[in-house]
Amino acid sequence: MKNIRVGKQTFVMTEKDEKKMEESGINMFSLRQRINKGWDFYDAIEAPVGMRRKEWNALKRMERFCLLYTSDAADDLLCVD
């Protein structure tokens, strides 16, 4: 674990967080930029490079909505495999 300081805020980054950053293509400069622009720390780590915050928030809302319909009765919905 390591501490990341952005402005007056300090965040604790775990190995899992570093792995998510790597998978998303986010480097430390991009992470700091996103946080300075108002991104949540975990969103800044997980959202792929090039994705805007509005797009990321819309995607997260859609994922949450789709997760509501995971029962057997809803197998025919587009969001459920």
Secondary structure, 3 states (H helix, E strand, C coil): CEEEEECCEEEEECHHHHHHHHHHCCCHHHHHHHHHCCCCHHHHHHCCCCCCHHHHHHHHHHHHHHHCCCCHHHCCCCCCC
